[in-house]
Amino acid sequence: MGIKLYFLDLSPPCRTVDLVVHHLGLKVEYINVNLLAGEHLQPEFIKINPTHTIPAIDNDGFILYESHAICAYLMSKYGKEDSLYPKDLYKRAKVDEQLHYSNELFALFKYITRPILYDNNTVVSEEKKKAVLEKYNVLERALAGQDYFAGNQLTIADLSNISFVPLYQVYVPLPKDKFPRLTGWISRCEQNITKYNEVNGKGLEALRNLILAKLNEK
């Protein structure tokens, strides 16, 4: 039966899971769930995930949803090495710490983006822009003395953040001279993540273009 992945390429959490899938070299069956068309609200999908969110997986009858939980599960079950999700207690705790903070970062992204995509709200308030700038500053500080968010090793915390943090730039510019660590981290992720452009870059750009198109609607 293998792994079924309920998925949408526009969805940052889905791309996070797909980055882990490609890192591990897993074969999965992709089942597209179109959020914009409301397919996640259909009864057959709610039976799989009562929170009606994606991604979700069906691994030989074992159902799991929430992207970070899925990533940790896949790494723990299929990872031949533990670089993305270390077994060492202290290293793993730092990854988990950053995964929890990634939830806060993504909550802000959704807070700004959902009204644009679903409510045709083309105004991004100064309050929201200020919140993005505050996150830039936090992330810049978090990268002090290290290449990635949980240390000098790429982890699933980075895979989570890289799926959407670059899109903050749609709302607030990210000048390299003011945020050299954060812009450097984006470049390292683009260079070092397995099949980055195929798995994340294209979906990231598609979502960027969709947001910009909505913002430019009159």
C-alpha positions in Angstrom: 0.0 0.0 0.0 2.9 2.4 0.8 2.4 6.1 1.6 -0.3 8.3 0.4 0.4 12.1 0.7 -2.6 14.4 0.6 -1.0 17.4 -0.9 -1.2 20.8 -2.7 2.0 22.3 -4.2 0.9 25.8 -3.2 0.8 24.8 0.5 4.0 25.5 2.4 3.4 22.7 5.0 2.9 20.2 2.1 6.2 21.3 0.5 7.9 20.9 3.8 6.8 17.2 4.0 7.7 16.7 0.3 11.2 18.0 1.0 11.6 15.3 3.6 10.1 12.7 1.2 12.7 13.6 -1.4 15.6 13.7 1.2 14.7 10.1 2.2 14.1 9.0 -1.4 10.6 7.7 -0.6 8.0 6.7 -3.2 4.7 8.2 -2.3 1.3 8.5 -4.0 0.3 12.2 -4.2 -3.4 12.9 -3.8 -4.1 16.5 -4.8 -6.4 18.4 -2.4 -7.4 21.8 -3.8 -7.9 24.2 -0.9 -9.1 27.0 -3.1 -11.9 24.7 -4.4 -12.8 23.6 -0.9 -11.9 19.9 -1.5 -10.5 19.8 2.1 -14.0 20.4 3.4 -15.5 17.3 1.7 -16.8 14.6 4.0 -14.4 12.0 2.6 -11.4 14.1 3.4 -12.6 15.1 6.9 -12.7 11.3 7.7 -9.0 11.4 7.1 -8.3 14.6 8.9 -11.0 16.1 11.1 -9.2 19.4 11.2 -9.6 19.5 7.3 -6.0 20.7 6.7 -3.2 19.4 4.6 -0.8 17.7 4.5 -1.9 14.4 5.8 -0.5 10.9 5.1 -1.8 7.4 5.1 1.0 5.0 5.7 -0.4 1.5 5.3 -3.5 2.5 7.3 -1.7 4.8 9.8 -3.1 8.2 9.4 -1.1 11.3 10.5 -1.7 15.0 9.9 0.2 18.2 10.9 3.4 18.7 8.8 5.9 18.8 11.6 4.5 15.5 13.1 4.7 13.9 9.7 8.3 15.1 9.1 9.4 13.7 12.5 7.6 10.4 11.9 9.1 9.9 8.4 12.6 10.7 9.6 12.2 8.4 12.6 10.8 5.5 10.6 12.8 5.8 7.3 15.9 7.8 8.0 19.1 5.8 7.6 20.9 8.8 9.1 19.6 11.4 11.5 21.0 14.6 10.1 17.6 16.3 9.6 16.2 15.1 12.9 19.0 14.1 15.3 18.5 11.3 17.8 20.7 13.1 20.3 18.3 14.4 23.0 19.8 17.9 23.1 20.1 18.4 19.4 16.6 17.1 18.8 15.3 19.5 21.5 16.7 22.4 19.6 15.1 21.2 16.4 11.8 20.9 18.2 12.2 24.3 19.7 12.6 25.8 16.2 9.7 23.8 14.8 7.4 25.2 17.5 8.6 28.7 16.7 8.0 28.0 13.0 4.4 27.5 13.9 4.3 31.1 15.1 6.0 32.3 12.0 3.5 30.5 9.8 0.6 31.8 11.8 1.7 35.3 10.9 2.1 34.4 7.3 -1.5 32.9 7.2 -2.8 35.9 9.1 -1.6 38.2 6.3 -2.1 35.9 3.3 -5.5 34.3 3.9 -7.6 37.5 3.6 -5.7 38.2 0.3 -6.4 34.8 -1.2 -9.9 34.1 0.2 -11.5 37.6 0.9 -10.0 39.6 -1.9 -8.4 42.0 0.6 -5.7 43.9 -1.3 -4.5 46.0 1.6 -1.7 44.9 3.9 -1.8 47.2 7.0 1.2 48.9 8.5 0.6 46.8 11.6 1.1 43.6 9.6 4.2 44.9 7.9 5.6 45.9 11.3 5.0 42.3 12.5 6.9 40.9 9.6 9.8 43.2 10.2 9.9 42.1 13.8 10.1 38.5 12.7 13.0 39.4 10.4 14.9 40.8 13.4 14.1 37.7 15.5 15.3 35.4 12.7 18.4 37.4 12.1 19.3 37.2 15.8 18.5 33.4 15.9 21.1 32.8 13.2 24.0 34.5 15.1 27.0 32.2 15.1 25.3 29.4 13.2 24.3 28.5 9.6 20.9 27.1 10.3 18.1 27.6 12.9 19.0 24.6 15.1 22.8 24.9 14.7 25.2 24.4 11.9 23.4 21.4 10.4 20.3 21.6 8.1 17.3 20.2 9.9 13.5 19.8 9.3 13.1 23.2 11.1 14.9 24.8 8.2 12.7 22.8 5.7 9.7 24.2 7.5 10.8 27.8 7.4 12.1 27.8 3.9 8.7 26.8 2.6 7.2 30.2 3.4 9.6 32.7 5.1 11.0 33.9 1.7 7.4 35.0 0.9 7.4 37.5 3.7 9.3 39.6 1.1 6.0 40.0 -0.8 4.9 42.2 2.0 8.2 43.7 3.4 11.6 43.9 1.5 14.5 41.9 2.9 17.6 43.9 2.3 20.8 41.9 2.4 22.8 44.6 4.1 20.4 44.8 7.0 19.7 41.0 7.3 22.9 39.2 6.0 22.4 36.1 8.1 18.8 35.6 7.1 19.4 36.2 3.4 22.5 33.9 3.7 20.4 31.2 5.2 17.9 31.4 2.3 20.8 31.0 -0.1 22.3 28.0 1.8 18.9 26.3 1.8 18.5 26.8 -2.0 21.9 25.3 -2.5 21.9 22.5 -0.1 18.4 21.0 0.1 17.8 18.0 -2.0 15.9 18.9 -5.3 15.2 22.3 -3.8 13.9 24.0 -7.0 11.8 21.0 -8.1 10.2 20.4 -4.7 10.0 23.8 -3.1 11.2 26.6 -5.5 8.4 26.1 -8.1 5.6 26.0 -5.5 7.0 28.9 -3.7 7.1 31.0 -6.9 3.6 29.9 -7.8 2.3 31.0 -4.5 4.2 34.3 -4.7 2.7 35.0 -8.1 -0.8 34.1 -6.9 -0.5 36.5 -4.0 0.9 39.3 -6.2 -1.9 38.8 -8.7 -4.5 39.1 -6.0 -2.8 42.2 -4.6 -2.8 43.8 -8.0 -6.5 43.1 -8.6 -8.7 46.2 -8.8 
